[in-house]
C-alpha cells in the first residue's frame, strides 16, 4: 500500500513516537524492573524526521529519548521499521519490547503473529474512529465514485486510517488515489481541510467524526455548508502491543496502569494533547471483533475492484 499524500508534518511524523514515549514515561518503573530491562526497545512504524541541521534544536527523536530517560531512569532506543510487517517480525525476534501500531496495522500483524497481544489502546475522543468524506452541499456528488476527477484534502495529523479509507475506495474503482482524484493535497489539520472545502479550494476532504463535531461546534454556519458522501465502518484505534515472552507480567502491568493514569498527571496530559489523544484505555471486549472486521474490509493486499 502506498500513501499518496505529501510527506507528513511534524505532528504526524512523531505521533507513533509520542505514543511510545507515553508508554514508558507514565509507567513509573521501579528499580527492580530496571534490572530486568536494561535498555527499553520500542518499535514503531513509519518514517522519522531526520535530525535538524545546525544544532539549533533537538530532533523529536532525541527529545523523546530524553523524556523517557528522565521519567523512568531507563536507557532506551527507538527501533525504526519501514512498515507494520517489519515491526511485527522485529518484535517476534525479541528485538523490541513494545510496538506501537496504527489500529489497522495491528489487525494485519496479529493475523500473522497470533501471539502478539494488545497492552492498551490509544483513544482520541472516540474509541473506534470513523472516517468521512465530505463535500460542499452544492457539489453534485452523491457517493465516492462521483468524486472522480475532483480534488481531495487529507489532514496530516497521523490518522493513517483516513488515508487508508480514501485509498481503498479509489483502488476499489481501479485507480490509485492520485489517479482517481485530480489533486490530493495534505492539509495541516482537519479544520483546515474542511475550511478549504467550504471555500472551494478543494472539492472534498477526509475527516474523522471527532474532527467534524469539533468543526460543527466552532463554525456551525460553515459546517451547514458541508455534506457527507462516504463513510467508513469503525477502525481500531492505535495499539501498544507486546509479546508476553519478552517482558515479565509485573512490568507489563506497571506500564498498563501508567498509561491509563497518564491523563491524571500534568506532564502526561501535556503529552496526550500534543499527540492528539484524549487518553489510554483498557482493551475492550469487542476489540477482536473489530480487528476481524477490519481485516475483512481492508485486507493488506488491497481490495477487489468494484
Legacy VTK file of the C-alpha trace (Angstrom):
# vtk DataFile Version 3.0
C-alpha trace
ASCII
DATASET POLYDATA
POINTS 306 float
0.000 0.000 0.000
1.470 3.362 -0.999
0.270 6.551 0.627
-0.308 9.247 -1.920
-0.159 12.384 0.173
2.941 14.588 0.586
5.359 13.928 3.470
3.501 14.441 6.795
4.106 17.365 9.079
5.819 17.179 12.460
2.811 16.027 14.440
2.040 13.229 12.021
5.639 12.049 11.824
6.174 11.776 15.566
2.738 10.537 16.586
3.876 6.940 16.955
6.924 8.060 18.903
4.732 10.118 21.186
2.684 7.048 21.979
5.892 5.179 22.639
7.115 7.914 24.967
3.895 7.804 26.929
4.227 4.038 27.240
7.487 4.441 29.106
7.196 7.887 30.643
3.973 7.307 32.528
4.902 3.887 33.809
6.968 4.823 36.883
9.163 1.727 36.580
10.677 0.651 39.901
14.346 -0.214 40.432
13.759 -3.968 40.337
12.263 -3.644 36.866
15.266 -1.611 35.704
17.431 -4.641 36.294
15.157 -6.731 34.106
15.065 -4.233 31.237
18.480 -2.674 30.751
17.547 -0.891 27.543
13.895 -0.451 26.683
13.439 -1.074 22.970
10.295 0.404 21.433
9.352 -0.395 17.859
7.356 1.974 15.665
6.124 2.027 12.090
6.583 4.879 9.662
9.392 7.324 8.875
11.063 9.514 11.488
12.229 13.037 10.955
15.904 13.489 10.276
17.816 15.484 12.835
17.725 19.205 12.287
20.876 20.730 10.869
22.850 23.385 12.706
22.151 22.081 16.205
19.643 24.842 16.962
17.007 22.431 18.234
16.829 18.816 19.298
15.201 16.439 16.872
11.915 14.878 18.015
13.731 11.569 18.365
16.343 12.975 20.777
13.701 14.859 22.742
11.574 11.773 23.227
14.524 9.626 24.238
15.431 12.216 26.870
11.831 12.318 28.054
11.734 8.566 28.515
15.089 8.529 30.327
14.158 11.390 32.665
10.803 9.909 33.608
11.811 6.278 34.039
15.559 6.207 34.523
15.693 3.667 31.701
18.068 3.797 28.813
16.030 3.423 25.670
16.146 3.217 21.935
13.581 3.587 19.201
13.594 0.706 16.733
12.580 2.232 13.407
10.809 -0.071 10.987
9.735 0.580 7.425
6.251 -0.855 7.917
3.958 -2.885 10.160
5.231 -6.228 8.868
8.826 -5.454 9.697
7.833 -4.209 13.156
5.883 -7.406 13.853
8.847 -9.511 12.755
11.194 -7.384 14.878
9.034 -7.991 17.925
8.711 -11.716 17.206
12.507 -11.966 17.230
12.710 -10.178 20.578
14.409 -7.096 19.134
11.716 -4.772 20.518
9.976 -4.997 23.910
6.951 -2.975 22.831
5.455 -1.962 19.499
3.245 0.963 18.548
0.902 0.245 15.647
-1.856 2.028 13.831
-5.001 0.063 14.669
-5.445 -1.458 11.222
-1.734 -2.328 11.130
-2.152 -4.280 14.352
-5.127 -6.132 12.828
-2.893 -7.233 9.956
0.079 -8.046 12.186
-1.941 -10.158 14.626
-3.251 -12.313 11.793
0.337 -13.314 11.001
1.580 -13.308 14.597
-1.221 -14.661 16.849
0.957 -14.361 19.967
1.146 -10.582 19.521
-1.070 -9.018 22.189
-2.570 -5.544 22.733
-1.453 -3.962 26.003
-3.628 -0.883 25.746
-5.318 1.290 23.151
-4.749 4.993 22.444
-8.005 6.905 22.051
-8.817 10.285 20.535
-12.300 11.162 21.845
-13.995 8.086 20.367
-12.785 4.545 20.988
-13.349 3.451 17.405
-12.752 6.242 14.883
-14.840 6.540 11.724
-13.658 8.269 8.538
-15.914 10.527 6.459
-15.519 12.084 3.026
-17.358 15.395 2.778
-18.017 17.985 0.079
-19.942 21.230 -0.190
-23.697 20.772 -0.305
-23.818 22.254 -3.796
-21.412 19.605 -5.112
-23.425 17.202 -7.310
-21.519 14.173 -5.948
-23.737 11.756 -4.025
-21.238 8.930 -3.454
-17.477 8.357 -3.537
-17.448 7.275 -7.181
-18.907 10.655 -8.157
-15.759 12.399 -6.884
-13.603 11.044 -9.709
-11.548 13.844 -11.255
-12.139 16.217 -8.334
-9.607 17.340 -5.691
-9.172 15.954 -2.171
-7.585 17.218 1.065
-6.288 14.804 3.716
-5.271 16.114 7.170
-1.610 15.453 8.035
-2.409 14.522 11.626
-1.042 10.988 11.827
-4.500 9.422 11.432
-3.394 6.992 8.758
-6.786 5.281 8.632
-8.064 8.409 6.826
-5.544 7.757 4.061
-6.342 4.043 4.060
-10.069 4.655 3.674
-9.648 7.095 0.778
-7.009 4.944 -0.913
-9.027 1.749 -0.750
-12.175 3.447 -2.016
-10.213 4.683 -5.036
-8.449 1.356 -5.585
-11.765 -0.497 -5.451
-12.655 1.532 -8.529
-9.478 0.580 -10.348
-7.401 3.686 -9.649
-4.641 4.799 -7.326
-5.630 7.708 -5.091
-3.708 10.308 -7.086
-5.163 8.900 -10.306
-8.760 8.896 -9.108
-8.539 12.491 -7.876
-7.214 15.387 -9.954
-5.178 16.521 -6.936
-4.525 15.134 -3.459
-3.161 17.662 -1.003
-2.042 17.486 2.608
-3.804 19.886 4.983
-2.292 20.966 8.280
-5.290 19.658 10.212
-8.895 18.619 9.696
-10.249 22.091 10.338
-8.070 23.493 7.574
-9.167 20.758 5.176
-12.844 21.419 5.916
-12.389 25.171 5.519
-10.813 24.566 2.126
-13.874 22.597 1.044
-16.229 25.359 2.166
-14.055 27.971 0.421
-13.922 25.898 -2.765
-10.128 25.497 -2.694
-10.633 21.726 -2.858
-13.747 19.770 -3.686
-13.638 17.153 -0.918
-11.906 16.319 2.351
-11.458 13.315 4.620
-12.009 13.776 8.367
-12.995 11.691 11.351
-16.109 12.019 13.479
-14.399 13.921 16.297
-12.967 16.486 13.853
-16.343 17.026 12.193
-18.060 17.519 15.536
-15.368 19.977 16.609
-15.794 21.914 13.346
-19.564 21.986 13.895
-19.138 23.460 17.399
-16.611 26.069 16.314
-18.087 27.026 12.943
-21.740 25.979 12.783
-22.501 28.185 9.779
-19.670 26.744 7.700
-20.486 23.220 8.853
-24.003 23.587 7.446
-22.460 24.059 4.016
-20.996 20.531 4.069
-22.487 17.129 3.272
-21.327 13.533 3.684
-20.720 11.455 0.554
-18.902 8.450 2.033
-18.385 6.889 5.455
-16.219 4.057 6.759
-17.034 1.481 9.374
-15.277 1.701 12.753
-11.490 1.421 12.696
-9.496 0.055 15.625
-7.556 2.788 17.459
-3.791 2.919 17.919
-2.364 -0.040 19.826
0.612 -0.570 22.121
1.479 -4.244 21.646
3.763 -6.818 23.265
4.832 -10.441 23.391
4.266 -11.998 26.810
7.584 -13.828 26.499
9.588 -10.596 26.173
8.515 -8.671 29.294
7.525 -10.052 32.693
3.917 -9.739 33.816
4.562 -7.286 36.650
6.408 -4.858 34.360
3.654 -5.027 31.752
1.050 -4.297 34.429
3.029 -1.259 35.596
3.163 0.003 32.027
-0.539 -0.553 31.523
-1.533 1.229 34.732
0.867 4.041 33.963
-0.705 4.639 30.578
-4.229 4.582 31.985
-3.166 7.205 34.527
-1.297 9.410 32.024
-4.142 11.934 31.788
-4.071 12.388 35.558
-0.593 13.948 35.593
0.239 17.369 34.200
3.122 16.094 32.101
1.151 13.124 30.847
-1.779 15.333 29.886
0.562 17.643 28.011
1.924 14.737 26.012
-1.562 13.433 25.279
-2.650 16.825 23.984
0.498 17.182 21.909
-0.257 13.982 20.014
-3.999 14.489 19.705
-5.017 11.852 22.243
-7.657 12.022 24.950
-6.200 9.069 26.852
-5.373 5.380 27.003
-7.979 2.707 27.702
-8.045 -0.961 28.560
-8.558 -3.280 25.614
-12.362 -3.581 25.213
-14.211 -6.882 24.995
-15.249 -6.336 21.355
-11.756 -5.460 20.171
-11.100 -8.785 18.457
-14.361 -8.461 16.539
-13.357 -5.013 15.249
-9.927 -6.343 14.262
-11.517 -9.203 12.323
-13.895 -6.856 10.523
-11.009 -4.541 9.663
-9.027 -7.403 8.123
-12.088 -8.369 6.086
-12.862 -4.844 4.875
-9.265 -3.693 4.454
-7.057 -6.711 3.681
-3.351 -5.818 3.481
-3.145 -6.937 -0.141
-5.808 -4.427 -1.218
-9.481 -4.553 -2.236
-11.200 -6.264 -5.159
-12.322 -3.923 -7.919
-15.956 -2.831 -7.847
LINES 1 307
306 0 1 2 3 4 5 6 7 8 9 10 11 12 13 14 15 16 17 18 19 20 21 22 23 24 25 26 27 28 29 30 31 32 33 34 35 36 37 38 39 40 41 42 43 44 45 46 47 48 49 50 51 52 53 54 55 56 57 58 59 60 61 62 63 64 65 66 67 68 69 70 71 72 73 74 75 76 77 78 79 80 81 82 83 84 85 86 87 88 89 90 91 92 93 94 95 96 97 98 99 100 101 102 103 104 105 106 107 108 109 110 111 112 113 114 115 116 117 118 119 120 121 122 123 124 125 126 127 128 129 130 131 132 133 134 135 136 137 138 139 140 141 142 143 144 145 146 147 148 149 150 151 152 153 154 155 156 157 158 159 160 161 162 163 164 165 166 167 168 169 170 171 172 173 174 175 176 177 178 179 180 181 182 183 184 185 186 187 188 189 190 191 192 193 194 195 196 197 198 199 200 201 202 203 204 205 206 207 208 209 210 211 212 213 214 215 216 217 218 219 220 221 222 223 224 225 226 227 228 229 230 231 232 233 234 235 236 237 238 239 240 241 242 243 244 245 246 247 248 249 250 251 252 253 254 255 256 257 258 259 260 261 262 263 264 265 266 267 268 269 270 271 272 273 274 275 276 277 278 279 280 281 282 283 284 285 286 287 288 289 290 291 292 293 294 295 296 297 298 299 300 301 302 303 304 305
